[in-house]
Amino acid sequence: MKKTKIIALFLMVFIVFILTLGCGGGGSKNADNAVSTNSDANGTTTAATSDEAVKSTNSIEDKPAYDELPVKDLNGYNFRIISRSQQANAHWYNIDIGAEAENGDPINDAVFQRNKTIEDKYNITIVNTPETDVFGKANKSIKAGSDDYDLIVIGLNGGQENLSTQGELMDLKNMPHVDLTKAWWDQKAVQQLSINNKLFASCNDLTIRDKDAIIILMFNKQLIQNNGLEDPYQLVTSGKWTLDKMETMAKAASKDLDGDGVINDADQIGLLTQQKHSQYLYNGTGEYISKVNAQDIPEITMYNDRAVGVCDKIKEIMGNKNISLNADDYSGKYADVWDGFQVPMFAEGRALFYHAGMNRVTLLRTMETDFGILPPPKFDENQTNYYASVDSWCTSAVSVPITVSDKDRTGLILEALTYESRYTLLPAYYDINLKTKFARDDESKAMIDIILTNRLYDLGDMYGWGSASSFFMDMSKGKDVSLTTYWDKNGSKIQAAMQKTVDKLNLLD
């Protein structure tokens, strides 16, 4: 019976791989996900957006043998994972960790098949414990010295940043069996979340929430046509998709439908967004609050001449209430500003652009009017690449508590699960769910490739040093703020907060 299931699983993965080739996913067999790089006007080096680079990054290669990973009989061990429950957040709970049975849903069934494969291979039972307060439960357990969990799955902000600085997490770079150079580990996360050659949390193919949490733009095709606007897809491919273009188009689409002289949720708007997303537009220009230097030490990089110009332009767009509606401004009117306000408004055809996480694509599956998917715009045409930031709170990252009694066993199962996820869960998410079930056109599929290739992680977003995000939120509120004034007043505070974190992490073995 076990052999029959394994053969069936192999056939399913093989079929999905063939479908991947037909969906334009590419056929690269580079297991380490290497991509070519370019340098932007601001000196940022990232993956290039050429066709070959995109295919190399996002294609799911033939499943390689993993002979370095031993197979052991672990005698029925319960491998314990703590993750977000649906009660914790209806939009961002972990649908990717546990599944009780197959039900026909591609993600659920892939999770079930992945877990069953590893359970049979190692004679273990994967036990997922969904919690409303993952950080609180994990923190209490670790402080008490209890070996309650093998793996913690939670956001980089709101959990991992606190657990890491309190010395409660293992350094993934020193975990037995874990090979962070492999394709099933997000190489952007491994590089950009490391501090002084220590990595206490990272993203990988065990979960899909790190992909769901990438901030993108969706656009209404009918409103593009109605307003005689340029084709956004052509703007992206020609390198002319910029903040100026987005602003011009948003102004053209915004209309006071009820004639009361005020643009609000009863009207038609150019841009649906939320306050913190000024920061993600900023990241879309290739600017960071903080990133590591060549010595793997974080630096605060948010203030420079180019960044000043970027912030002035973003403030002009996000702070203009005649073209931009922020979810935060309506939190008192709607119990859920996403399901009750933003998603319905976009689905009803009353917004040109919707700036949100990738997972919102799945919430729009019943939208009658066609919509497309875009990367965030560049600052100007001199910018080489497009960039898409991963929301540090919404994402799911993995970490290992310091209290695990058997590092070898935990590292082995973590690596095995992550490896298996790349060839079971990732195809279900990427090729079947996202690019086939929910994307409306071939152009969106190409945009998704660009977005995933050029995602980034901002350490300043993860650790929240000096509350730098408050500046970006003030821009969205339409306040009269400038990056220069803010930096003069708060720069030393942000630097000190960052240094405090670095010092704490350097004390950890």
C-alpha positions in Angstrom: 0.0 0.0 0.0 2.8 2.4 0.9 4.6 1.7 -2.4 1.3 2.4 -4.3 1.0 5.8 -2.6 4.6 6.7 -3.3 4.2 5.8 -7.0 1.0 7.9 -7.1 2.8 10.8 -5.5 5.7 10.6 -8.0 3.3 10.5 -10.9 1.4 13.6 -9.6 4.7 15.6 -9.2 5.8 14.5 -12.7 2.5 15.7 -14.2 2.7 19.0 -12.3 6.2 19.5 -13.7 5.0 19.0 -17.2 2.2 21.5 -16.6 4.8 23.9 -15.3 6.6 23.8 -18.7 3.3 24.5 -20.5 2.5 27.5 -18.2 5.7 29.3 -19.0 7.5 28.5 -15.8 10.7 27.6 -17.6 12.8 24.5 -17.4 15.8 25.6 -15.5 17.5 22.8 -13.5 19.6 25.1 -11.3 18.8 23.7 -7.9 20.5 26.7 -6.2 18.2 29.3 -7.9 21.1 31.4 -9.2 20.1 34.5 -11.1 21.9 37.3 -12.9 22.2 40.6 -11.2 22.3 44.3 -12.0 23.0 47.4 -10.1 20.4 50.2 -9.9 20.9 53.9 -9.8 21.0 53.8 -6.1 23.6 51.0 -6.0 21.2 48.3 -5.1 22.1 44.9 -6.6 19.3 42.5 -7.2 18.1 39.8 -9.6 17.7 41.0 -13.1 14.3 40.8 -14.8 15.4 39.3 -18.1 13.5 36.3 -19.3 16.3 33.9 -18.5 16.8 35.3 -15.0 13.0 35.1 -14.3 12.8 31.6 -15.5 15.8 30.5 -13.5 14.4 31.9 -10.3 10.8 30.8 -10.5 10.9 27.5 -12.4 10.4 24.3 -10.4 13.2 22.0 -11.6 13.1 18.2 -11.8 13.1 16.8 -8.3 16.7 16.0 -7.5 17.9 13.1 -5.4 18.9 14.3 -2.0 21.4 11.6 -1.0 23.1 13.9 1.6 19.9 13.7 3.6 19.8 10.5 5.6 16.7 8.4 6.1 16.1 7.3 9.7 13.4 5.5 11.6 12.4 8.0 14.3 10.2 5.5 16.1 6.8 7.4 15.8 8.2 10.7 17.0 5.7 13.6 17.1 7.2 16.5 15.2 5.6 19.5 16.8 4.9 22.7 14.9 3.2 25.8 16.3 1.6 28.2 13.7 -1.0 30.9 13.2 -4.6 29.7 13.6 -7.6 31.0 11.7 -8.8 32.7 14.8 -5.5 34.6 14.9 -6.1 36.1 11.5 -8.6 35.0 8.9 -6.4 36.2 6.0 -3.0 35.1 7.1 -3.4 31.9 9.2 -1.3 28.9 8.1 -3.2 26.8 5.6 0.2 25.3 4.6 1.3 23.3 7.7 -1.3 20.7 8.5 -4.2 18.9 6.6 -6.4 16.2 8.1 -7.4 14.7 4.8 -7.5 15.3 1.0 -10.5 17.4 0.0 -9.8 18.4 -3.6 -8.3 21.8 -2.8 -4.8 22.0 -4.4 -3.1 23.5 -1.4 -4.8 21.3 1.2 -4.1 18.2 -0.8 -0.5 19.1 -1.4 0.1 19.7 2.3 -1.5 16.4 3.1 0.6 14.5 0.5 3.8 16.3 1.6 3.3 15.5 5.3 2.3 11.9 4.6 5.4 11.4 2.5 7.7 12.6 5.3 5.7 10.8 8.0 6.0 7.5 6.1 9.7 8.0 5.2 10.8 8.8 8.8 8.2 7.1 10.9 7.0 10.3 12.5 3.7 12.1 13.0 3.6 15.8 12.1 1.5 17.6 14.8 0.5 21.1 13.9 -0.8 23.3 16.8 -2.6 26.4 15.5 -2.6 29.2 18.1 -4.0 32.7 18.2 -0.9 34.0 19.9 2.1 32.0 18.5 4.7 34.4 20.0 3.1 34.4 23.4 2.9 30.6 23.6 6.3 30.0 22.2 7.9 32.7 24.3 6.4 31.3 27.5 7.4 27.7 26.6 11.0 28.6 25.8 11.5 30.8 28.8 10.3 27.9 31.0 12.9 25.6 29.3 10.2 23.3 28.0 10.8 21.3 24.8 7.3 21.8 23.5 7.9 22.6 19.8 10.3 21.6 17.1 9.4 24.4 14.8 7.8 27.9 15.1 6.0 29.4 12.1 5.1 33.1 12.5 5.7 36.5 11.0 9.1 38.1 11.0 7.6 41.1 12.7 5.3 40.3 15.6 7.2 37.2 16.7 10.5 36.2 15.2 12.2 39.6 15.8 11.4 39.3 19.6 12.3 35.7 19.9 15.6 36.2 18.2 16.8 39.1 20.3 15.8 37.3 23.5 18.1 34.4 22.6 15.3 31.9 22.2 16.0 30.7 18.7 18.6 28.4 17.1 21.0 29.8 14.4 19.7 28.1 11.2 23.2 28.3 9.8 24.3 25.9 12.5 21.4 23.4 12.3 22.4 19.9 11.3 21.2 18.8 7.9 19.9 22.2 7.0 21.4 23.4 3.7 20.5 27.1 3.2 22.0 27.1 -0.3 19.3 24.8 -1.6 16.5 26.1 -3.9 13.8 25.3 -1.3 15.2 28.0 1.0 14.4 31.5 -0.2 17.9 32.9 -1.1 16.7 36.5 -0.8 15.6 35.8 2.8 18.7 33.9 3.7 20.9 36.8 2.5 18.8 39.7 3.6 17.7 38.5 7.0 21.2 37.3 8.1 23.0 39.5 10.7 26.7 39.0 11.4 26.5 35.5 9.8 23.6 34.5 12.1 20.1 33.6 10.8 17.5 32.9 13.4 14.4 33.0 11.1 14.0 32.6 7.4 11.4 31.9 4.7 11.3 28.7 2.6 9.0 26.5 0.6 7.5 24.9 3.7 5.0 27.7 3.6 3.3 29.7 0.9 2.6 32.8 3.1 5.9 34.4 2.3 4.8 34.5 -1.4 1.3 35.6 -0.4 2.7 38.4 1.6 4.5 40.0 -1.3 3.0 43.5 -1.9 1.7 43.8 -5.5 -0.7 46.0 -7.5 -3.9 44.8 -9.2 -5.6 46.8 -11.8 -9.1 46.9 -13.3 -8.9 46.3 -17.1 -12.3 47.9 -17.8 -11.3 51.2 -16.1 -8.1 51.3 -18.1 -10.2 51.0 -21.3 -12.9 53.4 -20.1 -10.4 56.1 -19.4 -8.3 55.6 -22.5 -5.2 54.8 -20.4 -2.0 53.1 -21.4 -1.7 49.3 -21.1 0.1 48.7 -17.8 1.6 45.5 -19.0 3.3 47.3 -21.9 4.5 49.9 -19.4 6.1 47.3 -17.3 7.8 45.4 -20.1 9.1 48.7 -21.7 10.5 49.8 -18.3 8.2 52.8 -18.2 6.0 51.7 -15.3 6.8 54.5 -12.7 5.3 56.3 -9.8 4.5 59.2 -12.1 2.6 57.0 -14.5 0.7 55.4 -11.6 -0.2 58.9 -10.3 -1.4 60.1 -13.7 -3.6 57.1 -14.2 -5.0 57.2 -10.7 -6.0 60.9 -11.2 -7.8 60.0 -14.4 -9.8 57.2 -12.8 -10.9 59.0 -9.6 -14.5 60.2 -9.8 -17.0 61.7 -7.4 -19.9 59.4 -8.3 -22.5 60.8 -5.9 -21.6 64.4 -6.6 -21.2 65.4 -2.9 -17.8 67.0 -3.6 -15.9 64.5 -1.6 -14.1 61.4 -2.7 -14.7 58.5 -0.4 -15.7 54.8 -0.3 -19.0 55.6 -2.1 -17.1 56.9 -5.2 -14.5 55.7 -7.7 -10.8 55.9 -6.7 -7.5 55.6 -8.4 -5.7 53.7 -5.7 -6.9 51.5 -2.9 -4.1 51.0 -0.3 -3.3 51.3 3.4 -1.1 53.6 5.5 1.9 51.4 5.9 2.0 50.7 2.2 3.9 54.0 1.6 6.8 52.0 2.9 6.3 49.2 0.4 6.1 51.7 -2.5 9.4 53.1 -1.1 10.8 49.5 -1.2 9.5 49.2 -4.7 12.0 51.8 -5.8 14.9 49.7 -4.5 15.2 51.7 -1.3 15.4 50.1 2.1 15.1 51.3 5.7 17.9 48.9 6.5 19.9 46.2 4.8 23.1 44.3 5.5 26.4 45.4 4.0 29.2 43.3 2.5 30.3 42.3 6.1 26.7 41.1 6.9 26.1 44.0 9.3 22.9 46.0 9.1 23.1 49.6 8.1 20.3 52.2 8.2 20.0 53.2 4.5 16.7 55.1 4.5 18.1 58.6 4.1 20.0 59.6 1.0 19.4 62.1 -1.8 17.5 59.7 -4.0 15.3 58.5 -1.1 14.3 62.1 -0.4 12.9 62.4 -3.9 11.3 59.0 -3.7 9.5 60.0 -0.5 8.3 63.3 -1.9 6.7 61.5 -4.8 5.1 58.8 -2.6 3.7 61.5 -0.3 2.2 63.3 -3.3 0.3 60.1 -4.3 -0.6 58.5 -1.0 -1.4 61.7 0.8 -3.8 62.9 -1.9 -7.2 61.8 -0.6 -8.7 62.6 -4.0 -6.8 59.7 -5.7 -5.9 57.4 -2.8 -8.1 55.7 -0.2 -6.5 54.0 2.8 -8.1 51.1 4.6 -7.0 52.6 8.0 -9.2 55.6 7.5 -12.3 53.4 7.4 -11.5 51.0 10.3 -14.3 52.5 12.4 -16.9 52.1 9.7 -16.2 48.4 8.7 -15.5 45.5 11.0 -13.1 44.2 8.4 -11.7 46.9 6.1 -10.6 44.2 3.6 -13.6 42.0 3.2 -16.0 44.8 4.1 -14.4 47.7 2.2 -11.4 47.2 -0.1 -12.1 43.8 -1.7 -15.8 44.7 -2.5 -14.9 48.2 -3.8 -12.3 46.8 -6.2 -14.5 43.8 -7.2 -17.4 46.3 -7.9 -15.2 48.1 -10.4 -14.8 51.3 -8.4 -11.0 51.3 -8.0 -8.3 51.3 -10.7 -5.4 50.0 -8.6 -5.5 47.8 -5.5 -2.2 47.8 -3.6 -2.2 44.7 -1.4 -0.6 41.3 -0.6 -0.6 38.6 -3.3 -3.1 36.6 -1.3 -5.8 39.1 -2.2 -5.8 37.7 -5.7 -7.5 34.6 -4.3 -10.2 36.8 -2.6 -11.1 38.2 -6.0 -11.9 34.9 -7.8 -15.6 35.9 -8.2 -14.9 39.4 -9.6 -16.7 39.7 -12.9 -14.5 42.4 -14.5 -11.1 41.2 -15.5 -8.2 42.4 -13.5 -4.4 42.2 -14.0 -1.4 41.9 -11.7 1.6 44.3 -11.7 4.8 44.8 -9.7 5.0 48.1 -7.7 6.2 50.9 -10.0 9.8 52.2 -10.3 10.8 55.6 -9.1 11.8 56.6 -12.7 12.9 55.0 -15.9 16.6 55.0 -14.8 15.8 52.3 -12.3 16.9 49.0 -13.7 14.6 46.5 -12.0 11.2 46.3 -10.4 11.0 45.3 -6.7 8.3 43.9 -4.5 8.6 43.9 -0.7 7.5 41.1 1.6 5.3 42.3 4.4 7.2 41.3 7.5 4.1 40.8 9.7 1.9 39.0 7.1 4.6 36.6 6.0 5.4 33.3 7.6 9.0 32.5 8.5 10.4 29.4 10.2 12.6 29.1 13.2 13.7 26.5 15.7 13.4 27.1 19.5 16.6 26.9 21.5 14.9 24.3 23.8 14.7 21.4 21.2 16.3 18.3 22.8 17.6 16.8 19.6 19.0 19.3 17.1 19.9 16.6 14.6 16.4 15.2 14.5 14.8 18.6 14.2 17.2 19.8 11.5 16.6 16.5 9.5 12.8 16.8 9.5 12.9 20.5 8.8 15.1 20.0 5.8 13.1 17.0 4.6 9.8 18.8 4.9 11.1 21.9 3.1 12.7 19.9 0.3 9.5 17.9 -0.2 7.5 21.1 -0.2 9.3 22.5 -3.2 8.0 19.6 -5.4 4.6 19.1 -3.8 3.3 22.3 -2.2 5.0 24.9 -4.4 3.7 23.6 -7.7 0.2 23.5 -6.3 0.5 27.1 -5.2 2.5 28.6 -8.0 1.4 26.8 -11.2 -2.1 25.3 -10.3 -3.5 27.8 -7.8 -1.9 31.2 -8.5 -1.0 31.2 -12.1 -3.8 28.9 -13.5 -6.8 29.1 -11.1 -6.7 32.8 -10.2 -4.6 34.8 -12.7 -6.8 36.1 -15.5 -4.3 36.3 -18.4 -0.9 35.2 -19.6 0.5 38.7 -18.9 -0.3 38.4 -15.2 1.6 35.1 -15.1 4.6 36.9 -16.5 4.2 39.7 -14.0 4.1 37.1 -11.2 7.4 35.8 -12.4 8.9 39.3 -12.2 7.4 39.9 -8.8 8.7 36.7 -7.3 12.1 37.1 -8.8 12.6 40.6 -7.3 11.0 40.3 -3.9 13.0 41.8 -1.0 13.1 41.8 2.8 13.7 45.0 4.7 15.4 44.5 8.1 13.9 47.8 9.2 10.4 46.4 8.5 11.2 43.2 10.5 12.7 44.9 13.6 10.9 48.2 13.5 13.9 50.1 14.7 13.0 53.6 16.0 9.5 53.3 14.6 10.7 54.3 11.2 7.5 53.0 9.7 5.6 55.8 11.5 7.2 58.3 9.0 5.7 56.4 6.1 2.3 56.2 7.7 2.4 59.9 8.3 3.0 60.4 4.5 -0.1 58.3 3.8 -2.2 60.4 6.2 -1.4 63.5 4.2 0.7 65.1 6.9 3.3 67.7 6.0 6.4 65.7 6.6 9.7 65.4 4.8 12.4 62.7 5.0 15.1 65.2 5.7 13.3 66.7 8.7 12.3 63.3 10.0 15.9 62.0 9.7 17.4 65.1 11.4 15.1 64.4 14.4 15.0 60.6 14.5 18.1 59.3 12.6 20.2 58.9 15.8 17.4 57.1 17.6 16.9 54.6 14.7 20.7 54.0 14.5 20.8 53.4 18.3 17.8 51.0 18.2 19.5 49.0 15.4 22.8 48.8 17.2 21.0 47.5 20.3 19.6 44.6 18.3 23.0 43.9 16.7 24.7 43.9 20.1 22.1 41.4 21.5 22.5 39.1 18.5 26.3 39.2 18.7 26.1 38.0 22.3 24.4 34.8 21.2 26.4 31.6 20.5 
